[in-house]
Amino acid sequence: MLRLITSLEQEGYDVGKGKDYGTALIGKDGSIHKSASGDHRFYFARVLGIKPVPLAISGVHEDWYLKNVGSGLHPRLLKQQLRAIGRRYS
């Protein structure tokens, strides 16, 4: 863990150093909920104040999707809505 913390302090969050991004879910109200994968790097980066911390969204709450994207598949609109959430947390 010490090597990870030292690396984050000296080099920031380098996505090329880990096996994958941390993952998160979008809640009913548009909040981000950290899920499995990439936990150590994510939490240490947050403690060290490193921003942004990249996350792969692995799922969204159905109610949030319907309210913000609508029924059906709308990839561009979904990306726009997810970027807006990312800006709130940056």
Buried (B, 14 or more C-beta within 10 A) or exposed (E): EEEBBEBBEEEEBEEEEBEEBBBBBBEEEBBBEBBEBBEEBBEBBEEEEBEEBBBEBBEBBEEBBEEBBEEEEBEEEBEEBBEEBBEEEE
